[in-house]
Amino acid sequence: MIGSLGVVNEATGIPRADLADLDAAFEALRPRLTRLCGSLVGAAEADDVVQDVYLVARNRIGQLTDPAALDAWLRRIAVNRCYDHRRRARRLVERLPLLVRSAPAPRDSGLAELVERLPQRQRTIVVLHYAYGYGLHEIAELLGLTHVNVRTIIARARQRLLADWQEGDR
């Protein structure tokens, strides 16, 4: 039972008996918490959320004033963690298009081959700019270069692409 007095864990300041009792009680309640979390976030995510519930409960065991309310306290933590999990997932889905810019399929395989033959630095900048739509300032920030340097590299890459393309037409 939670609340029995014992030796205090110096790292947490919580009686060791409380932590041991929490561990035993949590294992008994784990199947119920897994079902609860599974109904809120899905079976695939339920185990992760239940593990998070355990960690939160272990860190906050000192806040439990009524040991008889352990079951309700853990269920409330589980529900809150499920809501947090769904909120984070929703935010990730909303932000994902901002984080990943999809590259259009190359229309001309010959052009793709020419781009592949560019030196790595030029190829990186060309692909970031033309395929993914990054601005030159953004590319400069991403690669740790100056805007002028990126502008010069992309100009040289275009010249090289044109020369290689014209050479291929001969």
N, C-alpha and C positions, 0 to 999 in steps of 0.2 A: 504494500500500500504506500502511495506517495505520502510524504510528510514525516516518515519516521526519522528520528535524529540519528546522526552517525558522524563519522569523520568528514570534515569539510575538504572538498577538493580545492586546493590552493589556486589553480588556474581559473576556476569559474566562481569560487566562493559559495558553491552549492553543496549541501551535504551529499556525500557519495551514495548514501542509501537512496536519496531521491533520484539520482541518475540511474542507478541500478533498477529501481522500481519502475522508472519511466521506460527503460529498455524492455523490461519484462511485459509491462502493460501495453506498450506499443506493438510488440510482436503479436500479442493476443488480438489487438484491434486492427492490425495491418490488413487482413482480408476485407474487413468492412470498409476501411479507408480506401483501399484499392478499388472496390466496387463503386464507392461514392465518386472518387476522382474519375474513374472510367466513364461514368455517366455524364460527367461535366466536360471532360477534355478528350475522351476517347480512350479505348483500351491501350493503344500504342503508347500514349503519353502518361498513362496513369501511374506506372511504377516510378517514373522520374519525379512526378509531382509528390507522390507519397514519400519518397526519399527526402525531398525538399521539406516536406511537413515534419519529418523526423528531426532534421537538422534545426529547423526553426524551434520546434518544441524543446529540444535539448538546450538550445541557447537561451530560451525564455522560461525555463521551468520555474525559475524564481518568481515569475508573475502569477503562477497558479496558486490562488489563495485557498481554494476548496478542493482537496484531493478527490472528493467524490465526483467532481465535475470534470474529471480528466477526459472522459469520452466526449463530452460536448465540446470541451476546449479544443481537443484534437480535430474534431469534425469542423469546427469553425475555422481553424487554421487551414485545414484541407480545402474548404470552400474558397477561402480568400486566396490561397495559392493557385487554385484552378482559375479563378477570375484573373489573377495576375498573368498566369500562363496564356490564357486566351487573349488578353489585352496585348501582351508582347507579340504574340503570333499575328494578331490583326495589324499592329503597327508595322511589323516586318513586311507583311504582304503589301501594305500601303506604300512603304518606302522602297520596296524591291525594284520597281521600275526606275526609281531615281538613282539607285545604286548600280544597276546593270543596264547598260545600253546595248541593245541587240544589234549585231552586225547584219546588214543586208547580205543576201546571198550574192556572190560575185556573178556579174552578168557575162563577163568575158573571161574565160579560163586563161586566155593568153595574157591578159592584164594581171591576173592573179599570179601567174608564173613569173612575170617581170617583177612584180612587187616582191616575190619570194627571193629573187636574186639580188635584191638590194642589200647593202650592209645592214647589220642588225639595228644599229641606231637609226638609220634612215627609215628602215622598214617599220620600226616601232612607231615613229612619229607619223608616218604616212597612214598606217593602219588606225592609230588613235584618232587622227584628224578626219580622214575620209570615210572610214568604215564605221567608226563609233561616234563621230560627230563632236569630238572634243575640240574646243577652241585652242588657239596657240598658247594663250595665257594659262589655260588649264593644264595643257601638256607640259609647259615649263614648270609648273608647280609639282606635277606628278613626278617628273624626272629629275627635279632639282637643277634645272638649267635656267638660263635667262631667256626672256621672250625673243630677244634678238638672235640668240644662238639657235633656238627652235626654228625661227623664221628662215635663217640661213640654211639649216639642215634640210628643211622641207623644200626650199628652192633648189638646192643641189639634187635632192632626190627626184624632183620633177624633171630637171634637166637630164638626169641619168635615165629615167623612165622613157622620156621622149627619144633620146639617142638610141636606147636599146630597141624601142618599138620601130623606129625608122630603119635600124639595121636589120630587123627581122622582116621588113617588107621588101628588102632588096632581093 
